Each structure stands twice: as C-alpha cells, then as structure tokens.
Amino acid sequence: MANFAKNLEVATKEELQSWVNQLDFRVVPLASDELTRRSVNELQETIKIFNEQSSKQTEKLVKLTWWIVGLTVAMLVGLVVQIILSL
C-alpha cells in the first residue's frame, strides 16, 4: 500500500485509473473497486433524478387526460342538446 499517495476515497478518478493501469496486483483490485463504487453511486443518483422527472411527467399526462375526458363529455352533452333541439 505504499504506492498510494492518498486514501482511495479522496483519490481523483484519473489517479484511480492510473493505478488500475499500473498492473500491480496489490493496487488494481482496490482501485478498480473504488472506481466501480463511484460509478454505481453516480448511476443511482441518475436513476433517482430520472424517476423524479418521470413521475412529474406522468402526473402532467394524467391531468391532460382528465382534461380531454372533460372536454369529450362536454362535446357529447352539446351533441345531445343539438339533437334534442333539432327534433
């Protein structure tokens, strides 16, 4: 572990990648695991943001659908009134 100038958590991504490329059997697994952990954390945050945005979009689509249903009912009522008036 003497090759590590910094702790794994505070090392930059570039430093970790250079440690992986050193092909030192003592360093590669640790640096690779840290890179994987960071990537998984970033992916989890991205998924959370995506889910929040998707939920907001779904709510808007549901509201729009109810507006369309309301307008359709209003058109049907108007059609029934026209039919009654024409008789």
C-alpha positions in Angstrom: 0.0 0.0 0.0 3.0 2.3 0.0 2.2 3.2 -3.6 -1.0 5.0 -2.6 -0.3 8.7 -2.1 -3.9 9.3 -1.0 -6.7 7.3 0.6 -8.9 5.7 -2.0 -11.9 7.8 -1.2 -10.1 11.1 -1.8 -8.2 10.0 -4.9 -9.3 11.5 -8.2 -10.8 9.4 -10.9 -7.6 9.9 -13.0 -5.4 8.7 -10.2 -7.5 5.6 -9.7 -7.4 4.9 -13.5 -3.7 5.3 -13.5 -3.4 2.8 -10.6 -5.5 0.3 -12.5 -3.2 0.7 -15.5 -0.1 0.0 -13.4 -1.0 -3.7 -13.4 0.2 -4.1 -9.8 -1.8 -7.0 -8.3 -1.9 -5.2 -4.9 -3.3 -1.9 -6.3 -5.5 -2.9 -9.2 -8.4 -4.6 -7.3 -8.7 -1.8 -4.8 -8.6 1.0 -7.3 -11.0 -0.9 -9.6 -13.4 -1.5 -6.8 -13.3 2.2 -5.9 -14.0 3.2 -9.5 -16.9 0.7 -9.6 -18.3 2.0 -6.3 -18.2 5.6 -7.6 -19.8 4.6 -10.9 -22.6 2.8 -9.1 -23.2 5.8 -6.8 -23.4 8.1 -9.9 -25.8 5.7 -11.6 -28.1 5.5 -8.5 -28.2 9.3 -8.4 -29.0 9.5 -12.1 -31.8 6.9 -11.7 -33.3 8.9 -8.8 -33.3 12.1 -10.9 -34.8 10.2 -13.8 -37.6 8.8 -11.6 -38.5 12.2 -10.2 -38.7 13.7 -13.7 -40.7 10.7 -15.0 -43.1 11.0 -12.1 -43.7 14.7 -12.8 -44.3 14.0 -16.5 -46.7 11.2 -15.6 -48.7 13.5 -13.4 -49.0 16.0 -16.1 -50.1 13.4 -18.6 -52.8 12.2 -16.2 -54.1 15.7 -15.7 -54.1 16.2 -19.5 -56.0 13.0 -20.0 -58.7 14.1 -17.5 -59.0 17.5 -19.3 -59.5 15.6 -22.6 -62.2 13.4 -20.9 -64.0 16.5 -19.6 -63.9 18.2 -23.0 -65.2 15.0 -24.6 -68.1 14.8 -22.1 -68.9 18.5 -22.8 -68.9 17.8 -26.5 -71.3 14.8 -26.0 -73.6 17.0 -23.9 -73.6 19.6 -26.6 -74.3 17.0 -29.3 -77.3 15.6 -27.2 -78.6 19.2 -26.8 -78.3 19.8 -30.6 -80.1 16.5 -31.3 -82.9 17.4 -28.9 -83.3 20.9 -30.4 -83.4 19.6 -33.9 -86.3 17.3 -33.0 
